[in-house]
Amino acid sequence: MTSIGLLRMFSLLGFLLLLAPFYQQCTFGRMAEVPAEEAPVTEEIVSVINDSTKLLEAKVENDSLASQERRDSIYEAQKPVYVKAYEFIDDESNDNAYEMALRSFKFIVETSRDFPAYKLEVAEDWNKHKYDLIAIPIRLFAFVPIVILTFANLYYSFKRRPKCTRLFAIFNLILLTISLLCIVFFDSCFDTWRQIKWGYYVFTSIQIVIIILSRKSTSLKLENKTSG
């Protein structure tokens, strides 16, 4: 496959990866990492369970939960492959690039409706949450041009404009770096690197590949002009 063909393929892949999970907003500390069955049993619960009536109710409830888990496992096993693949890519518990861009538009609409009230809320929360008030809008707004530039990258890859695709990929890398810095250093919801999902890393890698392929396509284009 030629470099321009590879460039088109990776540009399309980058566009599709905007649907992949990028960031998990909040883990609620360590609580989300501990399964419910591993939670410590308190003395109060033990004393209640010792009651025969409560034991019977607990047994009935456990039986119903077990049967529900069996039904869920059967349902998961019978799911078609394409449904599992879609659920893996479009994870409801995480945000993709489109969702973060859409959230920034919603933020603009909501604040524009009552901007004086928004200014008052910012003034009240500034001392406690000033880093969040600065970083979160920057992180969200960064994905608006990322979505636009990725679409433009796909368009210009089919127009055989490698200089444009290289420039757009460089801008995407800059915006991704800015959003990552905002998340890691200023986002109070950031607890662990596991919140940065696989879509973030793969999309960043795709942009680097696009830059390399665009440079190669540009050099080949210049060589053909000089030889011709």
N, C-alpha and C positions, 0 to 999 in steps of 0.2 A: 504494500500500500504506500502511496506517495505521502510526502509530508503534509500537503494540503488536505489529503483525505483523512489522515490521522488528526489533523487540526479540527476538521469538521466533526469527527467522531468524539473527540474530547470536549469540544464546545457543547455538543448535544448532551454528553454525559454530565457536564457541569450544570447545564440548565435543568436536567432531571434531578440532580442532587439537591436542588433548592427545596425539594420535598422531603429530604432526609432530615432526621433529628439533629439539631445543632446544639441545643442548650436546654438543660433542665432547670427551671426557675428556682426551685427551693427543695432541699432535702429534709427540712425541718430537723436539722441536727442529726444525731445518731438514731433518732426514733424510727425513721423510715427504713433503716438498715436492719432492725431487729424484727424477726418474724413474730407474729402474735403468739404462737405457741411457745416461744422461748422466753416470754415475759415472765419475771419472777412472780411467784404466787405469794400473796401476802397472808399474814396470819388471820386477818378478817375473813378472807375468802375461804381459808381452810376450815375455820369454825362454822361457816355457813354450809360448806359442802358436807360436813359431818352430819348435818340434819338429813334424815332419810327422805323427806319430801323433796328437798333440794337435789339430792342425789338422783332421784328418779327423773326430775325435770332436766337435769344436766345430761342424763343418759339419752333421753328422748331427743334433746337438742343436738347432741353429738352424733346420734344416728342420722338425723336429718341433714346435718352438715356433711357427714361422710357420703351420704347418697348424692348430695348436690355436687361434691367434689368428683365423685365417680362420673356423674352426668357431664360435668365440665371437661373431664379428661377424655371422655368418649367423643364429645363435640370437637375438642381440639384435634384429636386424632383423625376425625373424618373431614376436617377442613381441606378444601383444595389447596394445592401448592401456591397458586397465584394469590389466594386470599391471605395465606401466611406471609408471603413475600410483601404484599401491600401493607399488612399490619406491622411488619418489621420496619418498613421504610417510613410509613406515616404513623409514628408512635404518638398516641394521644397524650401521654404523660410528658412529652418533650415538645419544644418549639422548633419548627423549621424556619427557613429564611422567609418564606411567604408570610407566615404567621407573625413573625417579628416586624416585618415591614407593614403588615396590615394593622398591627397594634400601634405603630407610630402614627398612622393615619387616624385611627380612633382617638388617640391622645390629642391630636391637633383639633379634631372636631369637638371633643368634649371640653377642652380648655377654651376654645374660641367662643363657645356658647356663653360661658360666664368667666371671662378672663380675670376680672377683679377678685372674684372668689378664689380662683386658682392662685393668684398672687398672694392673697391673704394666707392660704394654706401653706404656701412655700415659705413665707415669712415666719409662720409659727413653727414649722418643722425644720427650719434651716440649721439651727444649732445642733439638733440631734441627728439629722439625716442629710446633711449638706452634700456628702459624697454621692449618696444614692440619687439625690435630686439632680446632680450634674451628670453622673455616669450613665444612669439608666436611659434617659432620653438620647444621649449620644450613641449608646449601644444599639438602641432600637432604630434610630434614624439612619445609622450606617447601613442597615440592610435594605433600605429603599433604593439607594444607588447601586447596591450590589445586585439586586434583582434586575434593575434596568440595564446595568452594564453586562450582566450575564446574557440577557436576551439579545443585546446589541452584539455581543461576542458571537453568538450563534448566527445571527443575520450576516455579519461581515465575514464570517468564515466561509459561507456559501457564495459571497461576493468576491472571494479571492483577495481580501484586503488584510494580509497578515500583520501589517504595521498597526492597524486599528485593533485587531484582536490582542496583539501584544500589549498595547497601551491600556486597553480595558482590563486585561488580566493583572497588570501592575497596579492599577487603581483598586481592583478588587482585593489584592493582597494587602495594600495599605489600609483599606477599610476594615478588613478582617483583623489585622493587627491592632487597630484602634479599638475595635469592639472587644477583642480578647483582653487587652490591657484594662479596659473599663470593668470587665467581668472579674478578673483576677484581683485587681488592686482596690477597686472601689465599690463593688457590688456586695452588700451585706448578706445577700442570700447565697453567696458562693461559699461552700463548705469544703468541697473535695473536687479533684480533677475529674472524677467520674461524671460530674455535671456537664462537662464539655463532651458532647457526644461524637460518635464516629463520623457523622456527616460533616462536622466542622473540619476534621483532619483530612478527610478524603477530598472535600471541595477545595481546601487550600492546596493540596497536592496537585489537583487537576489544574489549578491556575498556574502553578510552576511549570507543569508539562506544557500548557498552552503557550507560555512565554518562550520556552525552548523551541517548540515546533514552529512558532511564528517567526522567531529569529532565523531558523533554518530555512523556512519558506521564503523569507525576504532575501536571504543571501543567494538562494537558488534563482530567484526572480531576477536579481541583479546580474548574476552570471549569464543567464540566458539573454539578457539585454545586451551585455557587452560582447558576447560571442556572436549574437545576431547582427 
